[in-house]
Amino acid sequence: METFDTDWLQKQGIDVSADRLQDLSAVLAGELEMRVGGVIAEYLTDAQIDEFEALIDATPEDDPDEILIKWLGKAYPDYPKVVAAQKAKLSRQIRLADDKIAFITALQD
């Protein structure tokens, strides 16, 4: 899972307190996950999507990322490129926003 730390946010022109950082990072991680999932879902077969959903259901909630990322890497080898491209797109959108915090906050709606 990609992270959105203080350095990353500062590169987007955002300076936030540590307590606000966690909230914004969670919103950004969720948004990135949705964007990446949308792109990859276009290329997966229905059977692969069913397999992935079953894997999600069977994966422990405390640390699902490693198992899911490994599966995605096998099913869709360009997964890391999609993540990087979607994170770059999100970064551009944030940098262009007049109110960067409001833009990020609106992503959770």
C-alpha distances in whole Angstrom, upper triangle without the diagonal:
4,6,10,12,16,17,15,16,20,19,19,22,21,22,21,22,20,20,20,16,15,16,15,11,11,13,11,8,10,12,9,8,12,13,11,12,16,16,15,17,20,20,20,23,24,24,20,19,21,20,16,17,19,16,14,18,18,15,15,14,13,10,10,6,8,11,10,8,11,13,12,13,16,17,16,16,15,12,10,13,13,9,11,14,13,11,15,17,15,16,20,20,19,22,24,24,27,26,22,22,23,21,18,20,21,18,18,21
4,7,10,13,13,11,13,16,16,16,19,18,19,19,20,18,19,18,14,13,15,13,10,10,12,9,7,10,11,8,9,12,13,11,13,16,16,16,19,21,21,21,25,26,26,23,21,24,23,19,20,23,20,18,21,22,19,19,17,16,14,13,10,12,15,13,11,14,16,14,15,18,19,17,17,16,12,10,12,12,8,9,12,11,9,12,14,12,13,16,17,16,18,21,21,24,23,19,19,21,19,16,18,20,17,17,21
4,6,10,10,9,10,13,14,14,17,15,16,15,16,14,16,15,11,10,12,11,7,9,11,9,7,11,12,10,11,15,15,14,16,19,19,20,22,24,25,25,28,29,30,26,25,27,26,22,23,25,23,20,23,24,21,20,18,17,15,15,12,14,17,16,14,17,20,18,18,22,23,21,21,19,16,14,16,15,11,12,15,13,10,13,15,13,13,16,17,15,17,20,20,23,21,18,17,20,18,15,17,19,16,17,20
4,7,8,6,7,10,11,11,13,11,12,12,14,12,14,12,8,9,10,8,5,8,10,7,7,11,12,10,13,15,15,15,18,20,20,21,24,26,27,27,31,31,32,29,27,29,29,25,25,28,26,23,26,27,24,23,21,19,18,18,16,18,21,19,18,21,23,21,21,25,26,24,23,21,18,16,17,17,13,13,15,13,10,12,14,11,10,14,15,13,14,18,17,20,18,14,14,16,15,12,14,17,15,15,19
4,6,5,6,9,10,11,13,11,11,10,11,10,12,11,7,9,11,9,7,10,12,10,11,14,15,14,16,19,19,19,22,24,24,25,27,29,30,31,34,35,36,32,30,33,32,28,29,31,28,26,28,29,26,25,22,21,19,20,18,20,23,22,20,23,26,24,24,28,29,27,26,24,22,19,20,20,16,16,18,17,13,15,17,14,13,16,17,15,16,19,19,21,19,15,15,18,17,14,16,19,17,18,22
4,5,5,6,9,10,11,8,8,8,9,8,11,10,7,10,12,10,9,13,14,13,14,17,18,17,19,22,22,22,25,27,27,28,30,32,33,34,38,38,39,36,34,36,36,32,32,34,32,29,32,33,30,28,26,24,23,24,22,23,27,26,24,27,29,28,28,31,32,30,30,27,25,22,23,23,19,18,20,19,15,16,19,16,14,17,18,14,15,18,18,19,18,14,14,17,17,14,16,20,19,20,23
4,5,5,6,9,10,9,9,11,12,12,15,14,11,13,15,13,12,15,16,14,15,19,19,18,20,23,22,22,25,27,27,28,31,32,33,34,38,39,39,36,35,37,36,32,33,36,33,31,34,34,31,30,28,26,24,25,23,24,27,26,24,27,29,27,27,31,32,30,28,26,24,21,21,22,19,17,19,18,15,15,17,15,13,16,17,14,14,18,18,20,19,15,15,19,18,16,19,22,20,22,25
4,5,5,7,9,9,10,11,14,13,16,14,11,13,14,12,10,14,14,11,12,16,15,14,17,19,18,19,22,23,23,24,27,29,29,31,34,35,36,33,31,34,33,30,31,33,31,28,31,32,29,29,26,25,23,24,21,22,26,24,22,25,27,25,25,28,29,27,26,23,21,18,18,18,15,13,15,15,11,11,14,12,9,12,14,11,11,15,16,18,17,13,14,17,16,14,17,19,17,19,22
4,5,5,7,5,7,8,11,12,14,11,9,11,12,9,9,13,13,10,12,15,15,14,17,19,19,20,23,24,24,26,28,30,31,32,35,36,38,34,32,35,35,31,31,34,32,29,32,33,30,30,27,26,24,25,22,24,27,26,24,27,29,27,27,31,31,29,28,26,23,21,21,20,17,16,17,16,12,13,14,12,9,12,13,9,10,13,13,15,13,10,10,14,13,11,14,16,15,17,20
4,5,5,5,6,8,11,13,15,13,11,14,15,12,12,16,16,14,16,19,19,18,21,23,22,23,26,27,27,29,31,33,34,35,39,40,41,38,36,39,38,34,35,38,35,33,36,37,34,33,30,29,28,28,26,27,31,29,27,30,32,30,30,34,34,32,31,28,26,23,23,23,20,18,19,18,15,15,16,14,11,13,14,11,10,14,14,15,14,11,12,16,15,14,16,19,19,20,23
4,5,7,9,12,15,16,19,16,14,17,18,14,14,18,17,14,17,20,18,17,21,22,21,22,25,26,25,27,30,31,32,34,37,39,40,37,35,38,37,34,35,37,35,33,36,37,34,34,31,30,28,29,26,27,30,29,26,29,31,29,28,32,33,30,29,26,24,21,21,21,18,16,17,16,13,12,14,12,9,11,13,10,9,12,14,15,15,12,14,17,16,15,18,20,19,21,24
4,6,9,11,15,16,18,15,13,16,16,13,13,16,15,12,15,18,16,15,19,20,19,20,23,24,24,26,28,29,31,32,36,37,39,35,34,36,36,33,33,36,34,32,35,36,34,33,31,30,28,28,25,27,30,28,26,29,31,28,28,32,32,29,29,26,24,21,21,20,18,16,16,15,12,11,12,10,7,8,9,6,5,9,10,12,11,8,11,13,12,11,15,16,16,18,21
4,7,10,14,16,18,15,13,17,17,14,15,18,17,15,18,20,19,19,22,23,22,24,27,27,27,29,32,33,34,36,39,40,42,39,37,40,40,36,36,39,38,35,38,39,36,36,33,32,31,31,28,31,34,32,30,33,35,32,32,36,36,33,32,29,28,25,24,24,21,19,20,19,16,14,15,13,10,11,12,8,7,10,10,10,10,8,10,13,13,12,15,17,17,20,22
4,6,10,12,14,11,10,13,13,10,12,15,14,13,16,18,17,18,21,22,22,23,26,27,27,29,31,33,34,36,39,40,41,38,36,39,39,35,35,38,36,33,36,37,34,34,31,30,29,29,27,29,32,30,29,32,34,31,32,35,36,33,33,30,28,25,25,24,21,20,21,19,16,16,16,14,11,13,13,9,9,12,11,11,10,7,8,11,11,11,13,15,16,18,20
4,7,10,12,10,9,13,13,11,13,16,16,15,18,20,20,20,23,25,24,26,29,30,30,32,34,36,37,38,42,42,44,40,38,41,41,37,37,39,37,34,37,38,35,34,31,30,29,30,28,30,33,32,30,33,35,33,34,37,38,35,35,32,30,28,28,27,24,23,24,22,19,19,20,17,15,17,17,13,13,16,15,14,12,10,10,13,14,13,15,18,18,20,22
4,7,8,6,6,10,10,9,11,14,14,14,17,19,19,20,22,24,24,26,28,29,30,32,34,36,37,38,41,41,43,40,37,39,39,36,35,38,36,33,35,36,33,32,29,27,27,28,26,29,32,31,29,33,35,33,33,37,37,35,35,33,30,28,29,28,24,24,25,23,19,20,21,18,16,19,18,14,15,18,16,16,13,11,9,13,14,13,13,17,17,18,21
4,6,5,6,9,10,10,12,14,16,16,18,20,21,22,24,26,26,28,30,31,32,34,35,38,39,40,43,43,44,41,39,40,40,36,36,38,36,33,35,36,33,31,28,26,26,28,27,29,32,31,30,33,35,34,35,38,39,37,37,35,32,30,31,30,26,26,27,25,22,23,24,21,19,22,22,18,19,21,20,20,17,15,12,16,17,15,15,19,20,19,22
4,5,5,7,9,10,11,13,15,15,16,19,20,21,22,25,26,27,28,30,32,33,34,37,38,38,41,41,42,39,37,38,38,34,34,36,33,30,32,33,30,28,25,23,23,25,24,26,29,29,28,31,33,32,32,36,37,35,35,33,30,28,29,29,25,25,27,25,22,23,25,21,20,23,23,19,20,23,22,22,19,17,14,17,19,16,16,20,20,19,23
4,5,6,7,9,10,12,14,15,16,18,19,21,22,24,25,27,28,30,31,32,34,36,38,38,41,40,41,38,36,37,37,33,33,34,33,29,31,32,29,27,24,22,23,25,24,26,29,28,28,31,33,32,33,36,37,36,36,34,31,29,31,29,26,26,28,26,22,25,25,22,21,24,23,20,22,24,22,22,19,17,14,17,18,15,15,18,19,18,20
4,5,5,6,9,10,11,12,14,16,17,18,20,22,23,24,26,27,29,30,32,34,36,36,39,39,40,37,34,36,36,32,32,34,32,29,30,32,29,28,24,23,23,25,23,26,29,28,27,31,32,31,32,36,36,34,34,33,29,28,29,27,24,24,26,23,20,22,22,19,18,21,20,16,18,21,19,19,15,13,10,13,14,12,11,15,15,15,17
4,6,5,6,9,10,10,12,14,15,16,18,20,21,22,24,26,27,28,30,32,33,34,37,37,38,35,32,34,34,30,30,32,30,27,29,30,27,26,23,21,21,22,21,23,26,25,24,28,30,28,29,32,33,31,31,29,26,24,26,24,21,21,23,20,17,19,20,17,16,19,18,15,17,20,18,19,16,13,11,14,15,11,12,16,15,15,18
4,6,5,6,9,10,10,12,14,15,16,18,20,21,22,24,26,27,28,31,32,32,35,35,35,33,30,32,31,28,27,29,27,24,26,27,24,22,19,18,18,19,18,21,24,23,22,26,27,26,27,31,31,30,30,29,25,24,25,24,20,21,23,20,18,20,21,18,17,21,20,17,19,22,20,22,19,16,13,15,16,13,12,16,15,14,17
4,5,5,6,9,10,11,13,14,16,17,19,20,21,23,25,26,27,29,31,31,34,34,35,32,29,31,31,27,26,29,27,24,25,27,24,23,19,19,19,20,19,22,25,23,23,27,28,26,28,31,31,30,31,29,26,24,26,24,21,22,23,20,18,20,20,17,17,20,19,16,18,21,19,20,17,14,11,13,13,10,9,13,12,11,14
4,5,5,6,9,10,11,12,14,15,16,18,20,21,23,24,25,28,30,30,33,33,34,31,29,31,31,27,26,29,28,24,26,28,26,25,21,21,20,21,19,23,25,23,23,26,27,25,27,30,30,28,29,27,24,22,23,22,18,19,20,17,14,17,17,13,13,16,15,12,15,17,15,17,14,11,8,10,10,7,7,11,10,10,13
4,5,5,6,8,10,10,12,14,15,16,18,20,21,22,24,26,28,28,31,31,32,29,27,29,28,25,24,27,25,22,24,26,23,22,19,18,17,18,16,19,22,20,19,23,24,22,24,27,27,26,26,24,21,19,21,19,16,16,18,15,13,15,16,13,13,16,16,13,16,18,17,19,17,13,11,14,13,9,10,13,12,11,15
4,5,5,6,9,10,11,12,14,15,16,18,20,21,22,25,26,26,29,29,30,27,24,26,26,22,22,24,22,19,21,23,20,19,16,15,15,16,14,18,20,18,18,22,23,21,23,26,26,25,26,24,21,20,21,19,16,18,19,16,14,17,17,14,15,18,17,15,18,21,19,21,18,15,13,15,14,10,10,13,11,9,13
4,6,5,6,9,10,11,12,14,15,17,19,20,21,23,25,25,28,28,29,27,24,26,26,23,22,25,23,20,22,24,22,22,18,19,18,18,17,20,22,20,19,23,24,22,24,27,26,25,26,24,21,20,21,19,16,17,18,15,13,16,15,12,13,16,14,13,16,18,16,18,16,13,11,12,11,7,7,9,7,6,10
4,5,5,6,8,10,10,12,14,15,17,18,20,22,24,24,27,27,29,26,23,26,26,22,22,25,23,20,23,25,23,22,19,19,19,18,16,19,21,19,18,22,22,20,22,25,24,23,23,21,18,17,18,16,13,14,14,11,9,12,12,9,10,13,12,10,14,16,15,17,15,12,11,12,10,7,9,11,8,9,12
4,5,5,6,9,10,10,12,14,16,16,18,20,22,22,25,25,26,23,21,23,23,19,19,22,20,17,20,22,19,19,16,16,15,14,12,15,17,15,14,18,19,17,19,22,22,20,21,19,16,15,16,14,11,13,14,11,9,13,13,11,12,16,15,14,17,19,18,21,19,16,15,16,14,11,12,14,11,10,14
4,5,5,6,9,10,10,12,14,15,16,19,21,20,23,23,24,22,19,21,21,18,17,20,19,15,18,20,18,18,15,16,15,14,13,16,18,15,15,19,19,17,19,22,21,20,21,20,16,16,18,15,12,15,16,12,12,15,15,12,14,17,16,15,18,20,19,22,20,17,15,16,14,11,12,12,9,8,11
4,5,5,6,9,10,11,13,14,15,17,19,20,23,23,25,22,19,22,23,19,19,22,21,18,20,23,21,22,19,20,19,17,16,19,20,17,17,20,20,18,20,23,22,20,21,19,16,16,17,14,11,13,13,10,10,13,11,9,12,14,12,12,16,17,16,19,18,15,14,14,12,9,11,10,7,8,10
4,5,5,6,8,10,11,12,14,16,17,18,22,22,24,21,18,21,21,18,18,21,20,17,20,23,20,21,19,20,18,16,14,17,18,15,14,18,18,15,17,20,19,17,18,16,13,12,13,10,8,10,10,7,7,10,10,8,10,13,12,13,16,17,17,20,19,16,16,17,14,11,14,14,10,11,14
4,6,5,6,8,10,10,12,14,16,16,19,19,20,17,15,18,18,14,14,18,16,14,17,19,17,18,16,17,15,13,11,14,15,12,11,15,15,12,15,18,16,15,17,15,12,12,13,11,8,12,12,9,10,13,13,11,14,17,16,16,19,21,21,24,23,19,19,20,17,14,16,16,12,12,15
4,6,5,6,9,10,10,13,15,15,18,18,20,17,14,17,18,15,14,18,17,15,17,20,19,20,18,20,18,16,14,17,18,14,14,18,17,14,17,19,18,16,18,16,13,15,15,12,11,14,13,10,11,14,13,12,15,17,16,16,20,21,20,23,22,19,19,19,16,14,15,14,11,11,13
4,5,5,6,9,10,11,14,15,18,19,21,18,16,19,20,16,17,20,20,17,20,23,21,23,21,23,21,18,16,19,19,16,15,18,18,14,17,19,17,15,17,15,12,13,13,9,9,11,10,7,9,12,10,9,13,14,13,15,18,18,18,22,21,19,19,19,16,14,16,15,11,13,15
4,5,5,6,8,10,12,12,16,17,19,16,14,17,17,14,15,19,17,16,19,21,19,21,20,21,19,16,14,16,17,13,12,15,14,11,13,15,14,11,13,11,8,10,10,6,6,9,9,7,9,12,11,11,14,16,16,17,20,21,21,25,24,21,22,22,19,17,19,18,15,16,18
4,5,5,6,9,10,10,13,14,15,13,10,14,14,11,12,15,15,13,16,18,17,20,18,20,18,15,14,16,16,12,12,15,13,10,13,15,13,11,14,13,10,12,13,9,9,13,13,10,13,15,15,14,17,19,19,20,23,24,24,27,26,24,24,24,21,19,20,19,16,16,18
4,6,5,7,9,10,13,14,16,14,12,15,16,14,14,18,18,16,19,21,21,23,22,24,22,19,17,20,19,15,15,18,16,13,16,17,15,13,16,14,12,14,14,10,11,14,13,10,13,16,14,14,18,19,18,20,23,23,23,26,26,24,24,23,20,19,20,19,15,16,17
4,6,6,7,10,13,14,17,14,13,16,17,15,16,19,19,18,21,23,22,25,24,26,23,20,18,20,20,16,15,17,16,12,14,16,13,11,13,11,9,12,11,8,10,12,11,9,13,14,13,14,17,18,18,20,22,23,23,27,27,24,25,25,22,20,22,21,17,19,20
4,5,5,6,10,12,14,11,10,13,14,12,13,17,16,16,19,21,20,23,22,24,21,18,16,17,17,13,12,14,12,9,11,12,10,7,10,9,7,11,11,8,10,13,12,11,14,16,16,17,20,21,21,23,25,26,26,30,30,27,28,28,24,23,25,24,20,21,22
4,5,5,8,9,11,9,7,11,12,10,11,15,15,15,17,20,19,22,22,24,22,19,17,19,18,14,14,16,14,11,13,14,11,10,13,13,11,14,15,12,13,16,16,14,17,19,18,19,22,23,23,25,27,28,28,32,31,29,29,29,25,24,25,24,20,21,22
4,6,8,10,13,11,10,14,15,14,15,18,19,18,21,23,23,26,26,28,26,22,21,22,21,17,17,19,16,13,15,16,13,11,14,13,12,16,15,12,15,17,16,15,18,20,18,19,23,23,23,25,28,28,28,32,32,30,30,30,26,25,27,25,22,23,24
4,7,10,12,10,10,13,14,13,15,18,18,18,21,23,23,26,26,28,26,22,20,21,20,17,16,17,14,12,13,13,10,8,11,11,11,15,14,12,15,17,16,16,19,21,20,21,24,25,25,27,29,30,31,34,34,32,33,32,29,28,30,28,25,26,27
4,7,8,6,6,10,10,10,12,14,15,16,18,20,20,23,24,26,24,20,19,19,18,14,15,15,12,10,12,12,8,8,11,12,12,15,16,14,16,19,18,18,21,23,22,23,26,27,27,29,32,32,33,36,36,33,34,34,30,29,30,29,25,26,27
4,5,5,6,9,10,11,12,14,15,17,19,20,21,24,25,28,26,22,21,22,19,17,17,18,14,13,15,14,10,11,14,15,15,19,19,17,20,23,22,21,24,26,26,26,30,31,30,32,35,35,36,39,39,37,37,36,33,32,33,32,28,28,29
4,5,5,6,9,10,11,12,14,15,17,18,20,23,24,27,25,21,22,22,20,17,18,19,15,14,17,16,12,14,17,18,18,21,22,20,21,25,24,23,26,28,27,28,31,32,31,33,36,36,37,40,39,37,37,36,33,32,33,31,28,27,28
4,5,5,6,9,10,10,12,14,15,16,18,22,23,26,24,20,21,21,18,16,18,17,14,14,16,14,11,13,17,19,18,22,23,21,22,26,26,25,27,30,29,30,33,34,34,35,38,39,39,42,42,39,39,39,36,34,35,33,30,29,30
4,5,5,6,9,10,10,12,14,15,16,20,21,23,21,18,17,18,15,12,14,14,10,10,13,11,8,10,14,15,14,18,19,17,19,22,22,22,24,27,26,27,30,31,31,33,35,36,36,40,39,36,36,36,33,31,32,31,28,27,29
4,5,5,6,9,10,11,12,14,15,19,19,22,20,16,17,18,15,12,14,15,11,10,14,13,10,11,15,16,14,18,19,17,18,22,22,20,22,25,25,25,28,29,29,30,33,34,34,37,36,34,34,33,30,28,29,28,25,24,25
4,5,5,6,9,10,11,12,14,18,19,22,20,17,18,19,16,13,16,16,13,13,16,15,12,15,18,20,18,21,23,21,21,25,25,24,26,29,28,28,31,33,32,33,36,37,37,40,39,36,36,35,33,31,31,30,27,26,27
4,5,5,6,9,10,10,12,16,17,20,18,15,16,16,13,11,13,13,10,11,14,12,10,13,16,18,17,20,22,20,21,24,25,24,25,29,28,28,31,33,33,34,37,38,38,41,40,37,37,37,34,32,32,32,28,27,29
4,5,5,6,9,10,10,14,15,17,16,12,12,13,10,8,10,11,8,8,12,11,9,12,15,16,14,17,19,17,17,21,22,20,22,25,25,25,28,30,29,30,33,34,34,38,36,33,33,33,31,28,29,28,25,24,25
4,5,5,6,9,10,13,14,17,16,12,13,15,12,10,13,14,11,12,15,15,13,15,18,19,17,20,22,19,19,23,24,22,23,27,26,25,28,31,30,30,34,35,34,37,36,33,32,32,30,27,28,27,24,22,24
4,5,5,6,9,12,13,17,16,12,14,15,12,11,14,15,12,13,17,16,14,17,20,22,19,22,24,22,22,26,27,25,26,30,30,29,32,34,33,34,37,38,38,41,39,36,35,35,33,31,31,30,27,25,27
4,5,5,6,10,11,14,13,9,11,12,8,7,11,11,9,11,14,14,13,15,18,20,17,19,22,21,20,23,25,23,24,28,28,27,30,32,32,32,35,37,37,40,38,35,34,34,32,30,30,30,27,25,27
4,5,5,8,9,12,11,7,10,11,9,7,11,12,11,12,15,16,15,16,19,20,17,19,22,20,19,22,24,22,22,26,26,25,28,30,30,30,33,35,34,37,35,32,31,31,29,26,26,27,23,22,24
4,6,8,9,12,13,10,13,14,12,11,15,16,14,15,19,19,18,20,22,24,21,23,26,23,22,26,27,25,26,30,30,28,31,33,32,33,36,37,36,39,37,35,33,33,31,28,28,28,25,23,25
4,7,9,12,12,9,12,13,10,11,14,15,13,15,18,18,18,20,22,24,21,23,26,25,24,27,29,27,28,31,32,30,33,35,35,35,38,40,39,42,40,37,35,36,34,31,31,31,28,26,28
4,6,9,8,6,9,10,8,8,12,12,12,14,16,17,17,19,21,23,19,21,24,23,21,25,27,25,25,29,29,28,30,33,33,32,35,37,37,40,38,34,33,34,32,29,29,30,26,25,27
4,6,6,6,10,11,10,11,14,15,15,17,19,20,20,22,24,25,22,23,26,25,23,26,28,26,26,30,31,29,30,34,33,33,36,38,37,40,37,34,32,33,32,29,28,30,27,24,27
4,6,6,9,11,11,11,14,16,16,17,20,21,21,23,24,25,22,22,26,24,22,25,27,25,24,28,28,26,28,31,31,30,33,35,34,36,34,31,29,30,29,25,25,26,23,21,24
4,6,9,11,12,13,15,16,17,19,21,22,23,24,25,26,22,22,26,25,22,25,27,25,24,28,29,27,28,31,31,30,33,35,34,36,34,31,29,30,29,25,25,27,24,22,25
4,6,7,8,10,11,13,14,15,17,19,20,21,22,23,19,19,22,22,19,22,24,23,22,25,27,25,26,30,29,28,31,34,33,36,33,30,28,30,29,25,25,27,24,22,25
4,6,6,6,8,10,11,12,14,16,17,18,19,20,16,17,20,19,17,20,23,21,20,24,25,23,25,28,28,28,31,33,32,35,33,30,28,30,28,25,25,26,23,21,24
4,6,5,6,8,10,10,12,14,15,15,16,17,13,13,17,16,14,16,19,18,17,21,22,21,22,25,26,25,28,30,30,33,31,28,27,28,26,23,24,25,22,21,24
4,6,5,6,9,10,11,13,14,15,15,16,13,13,17,17,15,17,20,20,19,22,24,23,24,27,28,28,30,33,33,36,34,31,30,31,29,26,27,29,25,24,28
4,6,5,6,9,10,11,12,14,15,17,14,15,18,18,16,19,22,21,21,24,26,25,27,30,30,30,32,35,35,38,36,33,32,33,31,28,29,30,26,25,28
4,5,5,6,9,10,10,12,13,14,11,13,16,15,14,17,19,18,18,22,23,22,24,27,27,27,30,32,32,35,34,31,30,31,29,25,27,27,24,23,25
4,5,5,6,9,10,10,10,12,8,9,13,12,11,14,16,16,16,19,21,20,22,25,25,26,28,30,30,34,33,29,29,30,28,25,26,27,23,23,26
4,5,5,7,9,10,10,12,10,11,14,15,14,16,19,19,19,22,24,24,25,28,29,29,31,33,34,37,36,33,33,34,31,28,30,31,27,27,30
4,5,5,6,8,10,12,10,12,15,15,15,18,20,19,20,23,24,24,26,29,29,30,32,34,35,38,37,34,33,34,32,29,30,31,27,27,29
4,5,5,5,7,9,7,9,12,11,11,14,16,16,17,20,21,21,23,25,26,27,29,31,31,35,34,31,31,32,29,26,28,28,24,24,27
4,6,5,5,7,6,8,11,11,11,14,16,16,17,20,21,22,23,26,27,28,30,31,32,36,35,32,32,33,31,28,30,30,27,27,30
4,6,6,9,9,11,14,14,15,17,19,19,21,23,24,25,27,29,30,31,33,35,36,39,39,35,36,37,34,31,33,33,29,30,32
4,6,9,9,12,14,13,15,17,18,19,20,23,23,24,26,28,29,30,33,34,35,38,38,35,35,36,33,30,32,32,28,28,30
4,6,6,9,10,10,12,14,15,15,18,19,20,21,23,25,26,27,29,31,32,36,35,32,33,33,30,28,30,30,26,27,29
4,5,8,9,10,11,13,14,16,17,19,20,22,23,25,26,28,29,31,32,36,36,33,33,34,31,29,32,31,28,29,31
4,6,5,6,9,10,11,12,14,15,17,18,20,21,23,24,26,27,29,33,33,30,31,32,28,26,29,29,25,27,29
4,5,5,6,9,10,11,12,14,15,16,18,20,21,23,24,26,27,31,31,27,28,29,26,24,26,26,22,23,26
4,5,5,6,9,10,11,12,14,15,16,18,20,21,22,24,26,29,29,26,27,28,25,23,26,26,22,24,26
4,5,5,6,9,10,10,12,14,15,16,18,20,21,23,24,28,28,25,26,28,24,23,26,26,22,24,27
4,5,5,6,8,10,10,12,14,15,16,18,20,21,23,26,26,23,25,25,22,20,23,23,19,21,23
4,6,5,6,8,10,10,12,14,15,16,18,20,21,25,24,21,22,23,20,18,21,21,17,19,22
4,6,5,6,9,10,10,12,14,15,16,18,20,24,24,20,22,23,20,18,22,22,19,21,24
4,5,5,6,9,10,11,12,14,15,17,19,22,23,20,22,23,19,18,21,21,18,20,23
4,5,5,6,8,10,11,12,14,15,17,20,20,17,19,20,16,15,18,18,14,17,19
4,5,5,6,9,10,11,12,14,15,19,19,15,17,18,15,13,16,17,14,16,19
4,5,5,6,9,10,11,12,14,18,18,15,17,19,16,15,18,18,16,19,21
4,5,5,6,9,10,11,13,16,17,14,17,17,14,13,17,16,14,17,19
4,5,5,6,9,10,11,14,14,11,13,14,11,10,13,13,11,14,16
4,5,5,6,9,10,13,14,10,13,14,11,11,14,15,13,16,19
4,5,5,6,9,12,13,11,14,15,12,12,16,16,14,18,20
4,6,5,6,10,11,9,12,12,9,10,13,13,11,15,17
4,5,5,8,9,6,9,10,7,7,11,11,11,14,16
4,6,8,9,7,11,12,10,11,14,15,15,18,20
4,6,9,8,12,12,10,12,15,15,15,18,20
4,5,5,9,9,7,9,12,12,13,16,17
4,6,9,9,8,11,13,13,15,18,18
4,6,5,6,9,10,11,13,15,16
4,5,5,6,9,10,11,14,15
4,5,5,6,9,10,12,13
4,5,5,6,9,10,11
4,6,5,7,10,11
4,5,5,8,10
4,5,6,8
4,5,5
4,6
4
